[in-house]
Amino acid sequence: EKGIGCEVDLEEASMWFERAAANGCRTSHERLQRLLARACLESGLESSYNGLFLGAVGHCAPAA
């Protein structure tokens, strides 16, 4: 997510946060929400409900 020791890869980060959130990690759920909002802002999308979950980082995330 932050590119510490590697390149920033928001799609990869979202995949791991999504997996962790699906397994009950509350922190990952919150970070996934922030990551999707960040991706929307960086890509110029409005941060409306539809904008957040329609593939903002390359795939649809579960409604958080």
PDBQT receptor file of N, H, CA, C and O in Angstrom, charges set to zero:
ATOM      1  N   GLU A   1       0.818  -1.196   0.000  1.00  0.00    +0.000 N 
ATOM      2  CA  GLU A   1       0.000   0.000   0.000  1.00  0.00    +0.000 C 
ATOM      3  C   GLU A   1       0.863   1.261   0.000  1.00  0.00    +0.000 C 
ATOM      4  O   GLU A   1       0.599   2.198  -0.754  1.00  0.00    +0.000 OA
ATOM      5  N   LYS A   2       1.879   1.282   0.836  1.00  0.00    +0.000 N 
ATOM      6  H   LYS A   2       2.093   0.521   1.448  1.00  0.00    +0.000 HD
ATOM      7  CA  LYS A   2       2.709   2.478   0.971  1.00  0.00    +0.000 C 
ATOM      8  C   LYS A   2       3.993   2.409   0.164  1.00  0.00    +0.000 C 
ATOM      9  O   LYS A   2       4.689   3.416   0.033  1.00  0.00    +0.000 OA
ATOM     10  N   GLY A   3       4.320   1.256  -0.375  1.00  0.00    +0.000 N 
ATOM     11  H   GLY A   3       3.755   0.438  -0.269  1.00  0.00    +0.000 HD
ATOM     12  CA  GLY A   3       5.514   1.130  -1.185  1.00  0.00    +0.000 C 
ATOM     13  C   GLY A   3       6.800   1.108  -0.386  1.00  0.00    +0.000 C 
ATOM     14  O   GLY A   3       7.847   1.514  -0.892  1.00  0.00    +0.000 OA
ATOM     15  N   ILE A   4       6.745   0.648   0.840  1.00  0.00    +0.000 N 
ATOM     16  H   ILE A   4       5.895   0.318   1.251  1.00  0.00    +0.000 HD
ATOM     17  CA  ILE A   4       7.951   0.561   1.664  1.00  0.00    +0.000 C 
ATOM     18  C   ILE A   4       8.695  -0.722   1.276  1.00  0.00    +0.000 C 
ATOM     19  O   ILE A   4       8.215  -1.825   1.540  1.00  0.00    +0.000 OA
ATOM     20  N   GLY A   5       9.845  -0.576   0.663  1.00  0.00    +0.000 N 
ATOM     21  H   GLY A   5      10.235   0.320   0.449  1.00  0.00    +0.000 HD
ATOM     22  CA  GLY A   5      10.636  -1.718   0.224  1.00  0.00    +0.000 C 
ATOM     23  C   GLY A   5      10.205  -2.287  -1.117  1.00  0.00    +0.000 C 
ATOM     24  O   GLY A   5      10.778  -3.269  -1.588  1.00  0.00    +0.000 OA
ATOM     25  N   CYS A   6       9.207  -1.683  -1.730  1.00  0.00    +0.000 N 
ATOM     26  H   CYS A   6       8.741  -0.886  -1.347  1.00  0.00    +0.000 HD
ATOM     27  CA  CYS A   6       8.717  -2.128  -3.044  1.00  0.00    +0.000 C 
ATOM     28  C   CYS A   6       7.931  -0.977  -3.671  1.00  0.00    +0.000 C 
ATOM     29  O   CYS A   6       7.759   0.078  -3.060  1.00  0.00    +0.000 OA
ATOM     30  N   GLU A   7       7.464  -1.194  -4.879  1.00  0.00    +0.000 N 
ATOM     31  H   GLU A   7       7.603  -2.051  -5.375  1.00  0.00    +0.000 HD
ATOM     32  CA  GLU A   7       6.655  -0.174  -5.531  1.00  0.00    +0.000 C 
ATOM     33  C   GLU A   7       5.249  -0.165  -4.926  1.00  0.00    +0.000 C 
ATOM     34  O   GLU A   7       4.765  -1.192  -4.450  1.00  0.00    +0.000 OA
ATOM     35  N   VAL A   8       4.601   0.993  -4.947  1.00  0.00    +0.000 N 
ATOM     36  H   VAL A   8       4.993   1.828  -5.334  1.00  0.00    +0.000 HD
ATOM     37  CA  VAL A   8       3.211   1.099  -4.512  1.00  0.00    +0.000 C 
ATOM     38  C   VAL A   8       2.356   0.316  -5.504  1.00  0.00    +0.000 C 
ATOM     39  O   VAL A   8       2.438   0.535  -6.713  1.00  0.00    +0.000 OA
ATOM     40  N   ASP A   9       1.546  -0.585  -4.995  1.00  0.00    +0.000 N 
ATOM     41  H   ASP A   9       1.479  -0.763  -4.013  1.00  0.00    +0.000 HD
ATOM     42  CA  ASP A   9       0.639  -1.371  -5.836  1.00  0.00    +0.000 C 
ATOM     43  C   ASP A   9      -0.708  -1.426  -5.123  1.00  0.00    +0.000 C 
ATOM     44  O   ASP A   9      -0.949  -2.309  -4.300  1.00  0.00    +0.000 OA
ATOM     45  N   LEU A  10      -1.575  -0.484  -5.444  1.00  0.00    +0.000 N 
ATOM     46  H   LEU A  10      -1.379   0.234  -6.112  1.00  0.00    +0.000 HD
ATOM     47  CA  LEU A  10      -2.855  -0.381  -4.759  1.00  0.00    +0.000 C 
ATOM     48  C   LEU A  10      -3.771  -1.567  -5.042  1.00  0.00    +0.000 C 
ATOM     49  O   LEU A  10      -4.559  -1.962  -4.182  1.00  0.00    +0.000 OA
ATOM     50  N   GLU A  11      -3.675  -2.128  -6.223  1.00  0.00    +0.000 N 
ATOM     51  H   GLU A  11      -3.035  -1.807  -6.921  1.00  0.00    +0.000 HD
ATOM     52  CA  GLU A  11      -4.500  -3.288  -6.548  1.00  0.00    +0.000 C 
ATOM     53  C   GLU A  11      -4.089  -4.490  -5.691  1.00  0.00    +0.000 C 
ATOM     54  O   GLU A  11      -4.944  -5.180  -5.136  1.00  0.00    +0.000 OA
ATOM     55  N   GLU A  12      -2.800  -4.732  -5.586  1.00  0.00    +0.000 N 
ATOM     56  H   GLU A  12      -2.106  -4.171  -6.037  1.00  0.00    +0.000 HD
ATOM     57  CA  GLU A  12      -2.295  -5.838  -4.764  1.00  0.00    +0.000 C 
ATOM     58  C   GLU A  12      -2.640  -5.611  -3.289  1.00  0.00    +0.000 C 
ATOM     59  O   GLU A  12      -3.066  -6.534  -2.594  1.00  0.00    +0.000 OA
ATOM     60  N   ALA A  13      -2.452  -4.380  -2.823  1.00  0.00    +0.000 N 
ATOM     61  H   ALA A  13      -2.106  -3.631  -3.387  1.00  0.00    +0.000 HD
ATOM     62  CA  ALA A  13      -2.765  -4.056  -1.436  1.00  0.00    +0.000 C 
ATOM     63  C   ALA A  13      -4.240  -4.285  -1.150  1.00  0.00    +0.000 C 
ATOM     64  O   ALA A  13      -4.595  -4.839  -0.109  1.00  0.00    +0.000 OA
ATOM     65  N   SER A  14      -5.099  -3.862  -2.065  1.00  0.00    +0.000 N 
ATOM     66  H   SER A  14      -4.811  -3.412  -2.910  1.00  0.00    +0.000 HD
ATOM     67  CA  SER A  14      -6.540  -4.039  -1.845  1.00  0.00    +0.000 C 
ATOM     68  C   SER A  14      -6.914  -5.515  -1.789  1.00  0.00    +0.000 C 
ATOM     69  O   SER A  14      -7.790  -5.906  -1.018  1.00  0.00    +0.000 OA
ATOM     70  N   MET A  15      -6.252  -6.338  -2.607  1.00  0.00    +0.000 N 
ATOM     71  H   MET A  15      -5.540  -6.020  -3.234  1.00  0.00    +0.000 HD
ATOM     72  CA  MET A  15      -6.532  -7.773  -2.589  1.00  0.00    +0.000 C 
ATOM     73  C   MET A  15      -6.225  -8.363  -1.211  1.00  0.00    +0.000 C 
ATOM     74  O   MET A  15      -7.020  -9.136  -0.676  1.00  0.00    +0.000 OA
ATOM     75  N   TRP A  16      -5.069  -7.999  -0.633  1.00  0.00    +0.000 N 
ATOM     76  H   TRP A  16      -4.424  -7.371  -1.067  1.00  0.00    +0.000 HD
ATOM     77  CA  TRP A  16      -4.685  -8.540   0.674  1.00  0.00    +0.000 C 
ATOM     78  C   TRP A  16      -5.553  -7.987   1.792  1.00  0.00    +0.000 C 
ATOM     79  O   TRP A  16      -5.915  -8.718   2.714  1.00  0.00    +0.000 OA
ATOM     80  N   PHE A  17      -5.892  -6.701   1.721  1.00  0.00    +0.000 N 
ATOM     81  H   PHE A  17      -5.598  -6.108   0.971  1.00  0.00    +0.000 HD
ATOM     82  CA  PHE A  17      -6.781  -6.135   2.730  1.00  0.00    +0.000 C 
ATOM     83  C   PHE A  17      -8.161  -6.787   2.651  1.00  0.00    +0.000 C 
ATOM     84  O   PHE A  17      -8.790  -7.057   3.674  1.00  0.00    +0.000 OA
ATOM     85  N   GLU A  18      -8.623  -7.037   1.424  1.00  0.00    +0.000 N 
ATOM     86  H   GLU A  18      -8.112  -6.817   0.593  1.00  0.00    +0.000 HD
ATOM     87  CA  GLU A  18      -9.929  -7.667   1.234  1.00  0.00    +0.000 C 
ATOM     88  C   GLU A  18      -9.937  -9.079   1.820  1.00  0.00    +0.000 C 
ATOM     89  O   GLU A  18     -10.898  -9.468   2.484  1.00  0.00    +0.000 OA
ATOM     90  N   ARG A  19      -8.887  -9.835   1.582  1.00  0.00    +0.000 N 
ATOM     91  H   ARG A  19      -8.106  -9.519   1.043  1.00  0.00    +0.000 HD
ATOM     92  CA  ARG A  19      -8.795 -11.188   2.135  1.00  0.00    +0.000 C 
ATOM     93  C   ARG A  19      -8.790 -11.170   3.660  1.00  0.00    +0.000 C 
ATOM     94  O   ARG A  19      -9.494 -11.945   4.306  1.00  0.00    +0.000 OA
ATOM     95  N   ALA A  20      -7.986 -10.274   4.220  1.00  0.00    +0.000 N 
ATOM     96  H   ALA A  20      -7.414  -9.644   3.694  1.00  0.00    +0.000 HD
ATOM     97  CA  ALA A  20      -7.905 -10.188   5.682  1.00  0.00    +0.000 C 
ATOM     98  C   ALA A  20      -9.238  -9.738   6.271  1.00  0.00    +0.000 C 
ATOM     99  O   ALA A  20      -9.674 -10.264   7.295  1.00  0.00    +0.000 OA
ATOM    100  N   ALA A  21      -9.886  -8.767   5.630  1.00  0.00    +0.000 N 
ATOM    101  H   ALA A  21      -9.532  -8.340   4.798  1.00  0.00    +0.000 HD
ATOM    102  CA  ALA A  21     -11.181  -8.277   6.117  1.00  0.00    +0.000 C 
ATOM    103  C   ALA A  21     -12.232  -9.386   6.060  1.00  0.00    +0.000 C 
ATOM    104  O   ALA A  21     -13.058  -9.510   6.965  1.00  0.00    +0.000 OA
ATOM    105  N   ALA A  22     -12.199 -10.188   5.000  1.00  0.00    +0.000 N 
ATOM    106  H   ALA A  22     -11.528 -10.087   4.265  1.00  0.00    +0.000 HD
ATOM    107  CA  ALA A  22     -13.154 -11.292   4.856  1.00  0.00    +0.000 C 
ATOM    108  C   ALA A  22     -12.962 -12.336   5.952  1.00  0.00    +0.000 C 
ATOM    109  O   ALA A  22     -13.886 -13.084   6.271  1.00  0.00    +0.000 OA
ATOM    110  N   ASN A  23     -11.770 -12.386   6.521  1.00  0.00    +0.000 N 
ATOM    111  H   ASN A  23     -11.020 -11.779   6.261  1.00  0.00    +0.000 HD
ATOM    112  CA  ASN A  23     -11.478 -13.332   7.596  1.00  0.00    +0.000 C 
ATOM    113  C   ASN A  23     -11.596 -12.696   8.975  1.00  0.00    +0.000 C 
ATOM    114  O   ASN A  23     -11.117 -13.247   9.966  1.00  0.00    +0.000 OA
ATOM    115  N   GLY A  24     -12.243 -11.523   9.030  1.00  0.00    +0.000 N 
ATOM    116  H   GLY A  24     -12.632 -11.075   8.225  1.00  0.00    +0.000 HD
ATOM    117  CA  GLY A  24     -12.564 -10.917  10.312  1.00  0.00    +0.000 C 
ATOM    118  C   GLY A  24     -11.628  -9.868  10.849  1.00  0.00    +0.000 C 
ATOM    119  O   GLY A  24     -11.796  -9.429  11.987  1.00  0.00    +0.000 OA
ATOM    120  N   CYS A  25     -10.651  -9.450  10.079  1.00  0.00    +0.000 N 
ATOM    121  H   CYS A  25     -10.514  -9.807   9.155  1.00  0.00    +0.000 HD
ATOM    122  CA  CYS A  25      -9.708  -8.438  10.560  1.00  0.00    +0.000 C 
ATOM    123  C   CYS A  25     -10.331  -7.045  10.401  1.00  0.00    +0.000 C 
ATOM    124  O   CYS A  25     -10.422  -6.517   9.292  1.00  0.00    +0.000 OA
ATOM    125  N   ARG A  26     -10.750  -6.475  11.503  1.00  0.00    +0.000 N 
ATOM    126  H   ARG A  26     -10.677  -6.904  12.403  1.00  0.00    +0.000 HD
ATOM    127  CA  ARG A  26     -11.418  -5.164  11.486  1.00  0.00    +0.000 C 
ATOM    128  C   ARG A  26     -10.486  -4.063  10.962  1.00  0.00    +0.000 C 
ATOM    129  O   ARG A  26     -10.921  -3.188  10.213  1.00  0.00    +0.000 OA
ATOM    130  N   THR A  27      -9.230  -4.103  11.348  1.00  0.00    +0.000 N 
ATOM    131  H   THR A  27      -8.876  -4.813  11.957  1.00  0.00    +0.000 HD
ATOM    132  CA  THR A  27      -8.270  -3.101  10.898  1.00  0.00    +0.000 C 
ATOM    133  C   THR A  27      -8.125  -3.134   9.378  1.00  0.00    +0.000 C 
ATOM    134  O   THR A  27      -8.076  -2.086   8.733  1.00  0.00    +0.000 OA
ATOM    135  N   SER A  28      -8.055  -4.332   8.808  1.00  0.00    +0.000 N 
ATOM    136  H   SER A  28      -8.095  -5.183   9.332  1.00  0.00    +0.000 HD
ATOM    137  CA  SER A  28      -7.938  -4.452   7.351  1.00  0.00    +0.000 C 
ATOM    138  C   SER A  28      -9.185  -3.939   6.657  1.00  0.00    +0.000 C 
ATOM    139  O   SER A  28      -9.098  -3.352   5.578  1.00  0.00    +0.000 OA
ATOM    140  N   HIS A  29     -10.335  -4.150   7.258  1.00  0.00    +0.000 N 
ATOM    141  H   HIS A  29     -10.406  -4.627   8.134  1.00  0.00    +0.000 HD
ATOM    142  CA  HIS A  29     -11.594  -3.651   6.704  1.00  0.00    +0.000 C 
ATOM    143  C   HIS A  29     -11.545  -2.124   6.617  1.00  0.00    +0.000 C 
ATOM    144  O   HIS A  29     -11.908  -1.545   5.594  1.00  0.00    +0.000 OA
ATOM    145  N   GLU A  30     -11.099  -1.483   7.684  1.00  0.00    +0.000 N 
ATOM    146  H   GLU A  30     -10.804  -1.953   8.515  1.00  0.00    +0.000 HD
ATOM    147  CA  GLU A  30     -10.994  -0.026   7.707  1.00  0.00    +0.000 C 
ATOM    148  C   GLU A  30      -9.948   0.472   6.716  1.00  0.00    +0.000 C 
ATOM    149  O   GLU A  30     -10.165   1.481   6.046  1.00  0.00    +0.000 OA
ATOM    150  N   ARG A  31      -8.821  -0.222   6.617  1.00  0.00    +0.000 N 
ATOM    151  H   ARG A  31      -8.646  -1.042   7.162  1.00  0.00    +0.000 HD
ATOM    152  CA  ARG A  31      -7.770   0.199   5.685  1.00  0.00    +0.000 C 
ATOM    153  C   ARG A  31      -8.210   0.010   4.237  1.00  0.00    +0.000 C 
ATOM    154  O   ARG A  31      -7.839   0.797   3.367  1.00  0.00    +0.000 OA
ATOM    155  N   LEU A  32      -9.006  -1.040   3.975  1.00  0.00    +0.000 N 
ATOM    156  H   LEU A  32      -9.308  -1.679   4.682  1.00  0.00    +0.000 HD
ATOM    157  CA  LEU A  32      -9.538  -1.255   2.631  1.00  0.00    +0.000 C 
ATOM    158  C   LEU A  32     -10.455  -0.094   2.249  1.00  0.00    +0.000 C 
ATOM    159  O   LEU A  32     -10.393   0.399   1.123  1.00  0.00    +0.000 OA
ATOM    160  N   GLN A  33     -11.292   0.337   3.166  1.00  0.00    +0.000 N 
ATOM    161  H   GLN A  33     -11.343  -0.063   4.080  1.00  0.00    +0.000 HD
ATOM    162  CA  GLN A  33     -12.160   1.482   2.886  1.00  0.00    +0.000 C 
ATOM    163  C   GLN A  33     -11.335   2.716   2.535  1.00  0.00    +0.000 C 
ATOM    164  O   GLN A  33     -11.626   3.407   1.559  1.00  0.00    +0.000 OA
ATOM    165  N   ARG A  34     -10.308   2.989   3.331  1.00  0.00    +0.000 N 
ATOM    166  H   ARG A  34     -10.071   2.428   4.124  1.00  0.00    +0.000 HD
ATOM    167  CA  ARG A  34      -9.457   4.153   3.055  1.00  0.00    +0.000 C 
ATOM    168  C   ARG A  34      -8.704   4.012   1.738  1.00  0.00    +0.000 C 
ATOM    169  O   ARG A  34      -8.535   4.987   1.006  1.00  0.00    +0.000 OA
ATOM    170  N   LEU A  35      -8.255   2.806   1.442  1.00  0.00    +0.000 N 
ATOM    171  H   LEU A  35      -8.392   2.014   2.037  1.00  0.00    +0.000 HD
ATOM    172  CA  LEU A  35      -7.523   2.562   0.206  1.00  0.00    +0.000 C 
ATOM    173  C   LEU A  35      -8.420   2.801  -1.008  1.00  0.00    +0.000 C 
ATOM    174  O   LEU A  35      -7.988   3.402  -1.992  1.00  0.00    +0.000 OA
ATOM    175  N   LEU A  36      -9.655   2.336  -0.942  1.00  0.00    +0.000 N 
ATOM    176  H   LEU A  36     -10.007   1.848  -0.143  1.00  0.00    +0.000 HD
ATOM    177  CA  LEU A  36     -10.586   2.547  -2.052  1.00  0.00    +0.000 C 
ATOM    178  C   LEU A  36     -10.912   4.027  -2.222  1.00  0.00    +0.000 C 
ATOM    179  O   LEU A  36     -11.001   4.523  -3.346  1.00  0.00    +0.000 OA
ATOM    180  N   ALA A  37     -11.087   4.725  -1.116  1.00  0.00    +0.000 N 
ATOM    181  H   ALA A  37     -11.014   4.323  -0.204  1.00  0.00    +0.000 HD
ATOM    182  CA  ALA A  37     -11.337   6.166  -1.200  1.00  0.00    +0.000 C 
ATOM    183  C   ALA A  37     -10.132   6.868  -1.814  1.00  0.00    +0.000 C 
ATOM    184  O   ALA A  37     -10.289   7.761  -2.647  1.00  0.00    +0.000 OA
ATOM    185  N   ARG A  38      -8.924   6.466  -1.403  1.00  0.00    +0.000 N 
ATOM    186  H   ARG A  38      -8.797   5.741  -0.726  1.00  0.00    +0.000 HD
ATOM    187  CA  ARG A  38      -7.692   7.052  -1.950  1.00  0.00    +0.000 C 
ATOM    188  C   ARG A  38      -7.605   6.814  -3.455  1.00  0.00    +0.000 C 
ATOM    189  O   ARG A  38      -7.266   7.721  -4.216  1.00  0.00    +0.000 OA
ATOM    190  N   ALA A  39      -7.913   5.597  -3.875  1.00  0.00    +0.000 N 
ATOM    191  H   ALA A  39      -8.189   4.861  -3.257  1.00  0.00    +0.000 HD
ATOM    192  CA  ALA A  39      -7.852   5.272  -5.301  1.00  0.00    +0.000 C 
ATOM    193  C   ALA A  39      -8.844   6.112  -6.086  1.00  0.00    +0.000 C 
ATOM    194  O   ALA A  39      -8.547   6.548  -7.198  1.00  0.00    +0.000 OA
ATOM    195  N   CYS A  40     -10.013   6.342  -5.520  1.00  0.00    +0.000 N 
ATOM    196  H   CYS A  40     -10.255   5.988  -4.616  1.00  0.00    +0.000 HD
ATOM    197  CA  CYS A  40     -11.012   7.178  -6.189  1.00  0.00    +0.000 C 
ATOM    198  C   CYS A  40     -10.506   8.611  -6.338  1.00  0.00    +0.000 C 
ATOM    199  O   CYS A  40     -10.631   9.219  -7.401  1.00  0.00    +0.000 OA
ATOM    200  N   LEU A  41      -9.940   9.133  -5.268  1.00  0.00    +0.000 N 
ATOM    201  H   LEU A  41      -9.839   8.639  -4.405  1.00  0.00    +0.000 HD
ATOM    202  CA  LEU A  41      -9.436  10.502  -5.314  1.00  0.00    +0.000 C 
ATOM    203  C   LEU A  41      -8.287  10.640  -6.303  1.00  0.00    +0.000 C 
ATOM    204  O   LEU A  41      -8.214  11.622  -7.043  1.00  0.00    +0.000 OA
ATOM    205  N   GLU A  42      -7.390   9.658  -6.317  1.00  0.00    +0.000 N 
ATOM    206  H   GLU A  42      -7.449   8.861  -5.716  1.00  0.00    +0.000 HD
ATOM    207  CA  GLU A  42      -6.227   9.724  -7.213  1.00  0.00    +0.000 C 
ATOM    208  C   GLU A  42      -6.617   9.564  -8.674  1.00  0.00    +0.000 C 
ATOM    209  O   GLU A  42      -5.955  10.108  -9.557  1.00  0.00    +0.000 OA
ATOM    210  N   SER A  43      -7.680   8.825  -8.932  1.00  0.00    +0.000 N 
ATOM    211  H   SER A  43      -8.218   8.383  -8.215  1.00  0.00    +0.000 HD
ATOM    212  CA  SER A  43      -8.088   8.623 -10.317  1.00  0.00    +0.000 C 
ATOM    213  C   SER A  43      -9.092   9.674 -10.778  1.00  0.00    +0.000 C 
ATOM    214  O   SER A  43      -9.520   9.665 -11.933  1.00  0.00    +0.000 OA
ATOM    215  N   GLY A  44      -9.467  10.582  -9.872  1.00  0.00    +0.000 N 
ATOM    216  H   GLY A  44      -9.119  10.589  -8.934  1.00  0.00    +0.000 HD
ATOM    217  CA  GLY A  44     -10.358  11.666 -10.249  1.00  0.00    +0.000 C 
ATOM    218  C   GLY A  44     -11.827  11.307 -10.183  1.00  0.00    +0.000 C 
ATOM    219  O   GLY A  44     -12.668  12.082 -10.639  1.00  0.00    +0.000 OA
ATOM    220  N   LEU A  45     -12.159  10.154  -9.629  1.00  0.00    +0.000 N 
ATOM    221  H   LEU A  45     -11.477   9.524  -9.259  1.00  0.00    +0.000 HD
ATOM    222  CA  LEU A  45     -13.557   9.777  -9.502  1.00  0.00    +0.000 C 
ATOM    223  C   LEU A  45     -14.174  10.485  -8.315  1.00  0.00    +0.000 C 
ATOM    224  O   LEU A  45     -13.481  10.816  -7.353  1.00  0.00    +0.000 OA
ATOM    225  N   GLU A  46     -15.474  10.717  -8.379  1.00  0.00    +0.000 N 
ATOM    226  H   GLU A  46     -16.037  10.448  -9.160  1.00  0.00    +0.000 HD
ATOM    227  CA  GLU A  46     -16.158  11.263  -7.218  1.00  0.00    +0.000 C 
ATOM    228  C   GLU A  46     -16.217  10.175  -6.163  1.00  0.00    +0.000 C 
ATOM    229  O   GLU A  46     -16.314   8.995  -6.498  1.00  0.00    +0.000 OA
ATOM    230  N   SER A  47     -16.162  10.549  -4.912  1.00  0.00    +0.000 N 
ATOM    231  H   SER A  47     -16.084  11.508  -4.640  1.00  0.00    +0.000 HD
ATOM    232  CA  SER A  47     -16.182   9.558  -3.847  1.00  0.00    +0.000 C 
ATOM    233  C   SER A  47     -17.614   9.266  -3.394  1.00  0.00    +0.000 C 
ATOM    234  O   SER A  47     -17.908   9.258  -2.199  1.00  0.00    +0.000 OA
ATOM    235  N   SER A  48     -18.489   9.030  -4.357  1.00  0.00    +0.000 N 
ATOM    236  H   SER A  48     -18.250   9.037  -5.328  1.00  0.00    +0.000 HD
ATOM    237  CA  SER A  48     -19.853   8.632  -4.040  1.00  0.00    +0.000 C 
ATOM    238  C   SER A  48     -19.879   7.128  -3.811  1.00  0.00    +0.000 C 
ATOM    239  O   SER A  48     -18.896   6.439  -4.084  1.00  0.00    +0.000 OA
ATOM    240  N   TYR A  49     -20.978   6.626  -3.322  1.00  0.00    +0.000 N 
ATOM    241  H   TYR A  49     -21.777   7.185  -3.100  1.00  0.00    +0.000 HD
ATOM    242  CA  TYR A  49     -21.096   5.188  -3.047  1.00  0.00    +0.000 C 
ATOM    243  C   TYR A  49     -20.773   4.382  -4.291  1.00  0.00    +0.000 C 
ATOM    244  O   TYR A  49     -19.994   3.431  -4.223  1.00  0.00    +0.000 OA
ATOM    245  N   ASN A  50     -21.351   4.741  -5.420  1.00  0.00    +0.000 N 
ATOM    246  H   ASN A  50     -21.983   5.513  -5.476  1.00  0.00    +0.000 HD
ATOM    247  CA  ASN A  50     -21.104   3.990  -6.653  1.00  0.00    +0.000 C 
ATOM    248  C   ASN A  50     -19.651   4.080  -7.083  1.00  0.00    +0.000 C 
ATOM    249  O   ASN A  50     -19.094   3.092  -7.563  1.00  0.00    +0.000 OA
ATOM    250  N   GLY A  51     -19.028   5.228  -6.927  1.00  0.00    +0.000 N 
ATOM    251  H   GLY A  51     -19.481   6.031  -6.537  1.00  0.00    +0.000 HD
ATOM    252  CA  GLY A  51     -17.637   5.392  -7.316  1.00  0.00    +0.000 C 
ATOM    253  C   GLY A  51     -16.695   4.548  -6.486  1.00  0.00    +0.000 C 
ATOM    254  O   GLY A  51     -15.677   4.075  -6.991  1.00  0.00    +0.000 OA
ATOM    255  N   LEU A  52     -17.019   4.353  -5.215  1.00  0.00    +0.000 N 
ATOM    256  H   LEU A  52     -17.846   4.737  -4.805  1.00  0.00    +0.000 HD
ATOM    257  CA  LEU A  52     -16.133   3.595  -4.339  1.00  0.00    +0.000 C 
ATOM    258  C   LEU A  52     -16.057   2.129  -4.695  1.00  0.00    +0.000 C 
ATOM    259  O   LEU A  52     -14.992   1.524  -4.564  1.00  0.00    +0.000 OA
ATOM    260  N   PHE A  53     -17.145   1.539  -5.140  1.00  0.00    +0.000 N 
ATOM    261  H   PHE A  53     -18.010   2.030  -5.246  1.00  0.00    +0.000 HD
ATOM    262  CA  PHE A  53     -17.171   0.092  -5.261  1.00  0.00    +0.000 C 
ATOM    263  C   PHE A  53     -17.307  -0.418  -6.693  1.00  0.00    +0.000 C 
ATOM    264  O   PHE A  53     -17.623  -1.589  -6.905  1.00  0.00    +0.000 OA
ATOM    265  N   LEU A  54     -17.077   0.436  -7.661  1.00  0.00    +0.000 N 
ATOM    266  H   LEU A  54     -16.821   1.387  -7.489  1.00  0.00    +0.000 HD
ATOM    267  CA  LEU A  54     -17.150  -0.020  -9.048  1.00  0.00    +0.000 C 
ATOM    268  C   LEU A  54     -15.772  -0.122  -9.664  1.00  0.00    +0.000 C 
ATOM    269  O   LEU A  54     -15.491   0.501 -10.688  1.00  0.00    +0.000 OA
ATOM    270  N   GLY A  55     -14.917  -0.906  -9.038  1.00  0.00    +0.000 N 
ATOM    271  H   GLY A  55     -15.145  -1.412  -8.206  1.00  0.00    +0.000 HD
ATOM    272  CA  GLY A  55     -13.609  -1.190  -9.602  1.00  0.00    +0.000 C 
ATOM    273  C   GLY A  55     -12.614  -0.067  -9.486  1.00  0.00    +0.000 C 
ATOM    274  O   GLY A  55     -11.831   0.165 -10.408  1.00  0.00    +0.000 OA
ATOM    275  N   ALA A  56     -12.628   0.629  -8.380  1.00  0.00    +0.000 N 
ATOM    276  H   ALA A  56     -13.264   0.441  -7.632  1.00  0.00    +0.000 HD
ATOM    277  CA  ALA A  56     -11.750   1.793  -8.212  1.00  0.00    +0.000 C 
ATOM    278  C   ALA A  56     -10.286   1.418  -8.312  1.00  0.00    +0.000 C 
ATOM    279  O   ALA A  56      -9.469   2.242  -8.722  1.00  0.00    +0.000 OA
ATOM    280  N   VAL A  57      -9.930   0.186  -7.945  1.00  0.00    +0.000 N 
ATOM    281  H   VAL A  57     -10.594  -0.484  -7.611  1.00  0.00    +0.000 HD
ATOM    282  CA  VAL A  57      -8.531  -0.226  -8.023  1.00  0.00    +0.000 C 
ATOM    283  C   VAL A  57      -8.385  -1.480  -8.867  1.00  0.00    +0.000 C 
ATOM    284  O   VAL A  57      -7.462  -2.268  -8.660  1.00  0.00    +0.000 OA
ATOM    285  N   GLY A  58      -9.284  -1.667  -9.810  1.00  0.00    +0.000 N 
ATOM    286  H   GLY A  58     -10.034  -1.027  -9.978  1.00  0.00    +0.000 HD
ATOM    287  CA  GLY A  58      -9.128  -2.766 -10.733  1.00  0.00    +0.000 C 
ATOM    288  C   GLY A  58     -10.081  -3.927 -10.521  1.00  0.00    +0.000 C 
ATOM    289  O   GLY A  58     -10.158  -4.815 -11.369  1.00  0.00    +0.000 OA
ATOM    290  N   HIS A  59     -10.800  -3.946  -9.426  1.00  0.00    +0.000 N 
ATOM    291  H   HIS A  59     -10.737  -3.224  -8.736  1.00  0.00    +0.000 HD
ATOM    292  CA  HIS A  59     -11.788  -4.969  -9.200  1.00  0.00    +0.000 C 
ATOM    293  C   HIS A  59     -12.795  -4.478  -8.206  1.00  0.00    +0.000 C 
ATOM    294  O   HIS A  59     -12.547  -3.517  -7.479  1.00  0.00    +0.000 OA
ATOM    295  N   CYS A  60     -13.932  -5.132  -8.169  1.00  0.00    +0.000 N 
ATOM    296  H   CYS A  60     -14.134  -5.913  -8.760  1.00  0.00    +0.000 HD
ATOM    297  CA  CYS A  60     -14.971  -4.730  -7.223  1.00  0.00    +0.000 C 
ATOM    298  C   CYS A  60     -14.655  -5.285  -5.849  1.00  0.00    +0.000 C 
ATOM    299  O   CYS A  60     -14.328  -6.462  -5.699  1.00  0.00    +0.000 OA
ATOM    300  N   ALA A  61     -14.755  -4.450  -4.879  1.00  0.00    +0.000 N 
ATOM    301  H   ALA A  61     -15.020  -3.493  -5.001  1.00  0.00    +0.000 HD
ATOM    302  CA  ALA A  61     -14.537  -4.870  -3.483  1.00  0.00    +0.000 C 
ATOM    303  C   ALA A  61     -15.889  -5.098  -2.834  1.00  0.00    +0.000 C 
ATOM    304  O   ALA A  61     -16.893  -4.554  -3.293  1.00  0.00    +0.000 OA
ATOM    305  N   PRO A  62     -15.934  -5.882  -1.788  1.00  0.00    +0.000 N 
ATOM    306  CA  PRO A  62     -17.213  -6.095  -1.110  1.00  0.00    +0.000 C 
ATOM    307  C   PRO A  62     -17.661  -4.800  -0.469  1.00  0.00    +0.000 C 
ATOM    308  O   PRO A  62     -16.838  -3.979  -0.063  1.00  0.00    +0.000 OA
ATOM    309  N   ALA A  63     -18.952  -4.621  -0.380  1.00  0.00    +0.000 N 
ATOM    310  H   ALA A  63     -19.621  -5.288  -0.709  1.00  0.00    +0.000 HD
ATOM    311  CA  ALA A  63     -19.477  -3.423   0.267  1.00  0.00    +0.000 C 
ATOM    312  C   ALA A  63     -18.962  -3.385   1.696  1.00  0.00    +0.000 C 
ATOM    313  O   ALA A  63     -19.214  -4.297   2.483  1.00  0.00    +0.000 OA
ATOM    314  N   ALA A  64     -18.256  -2.346   2.015  1.00  0.00    +0.000 N 
ATOM    315  H   ALA A  64     -18.051  -1.605   1.376  1.00  0.00    +0.000 HD
ATOM    316  CA  ALA A  64     -17.632  -2.242   3.339  1.00  0.00    +0.000 C 
ATOM    317  C   ALA A  64     -18.424  -1.357   4.262  1.00  0.00    +0.000 C 
ATOM    318  O   ALA A  64     -18.037  -1.163   5.415  1.00  0.00    +0.000 OA
TER     319      ALA A  64
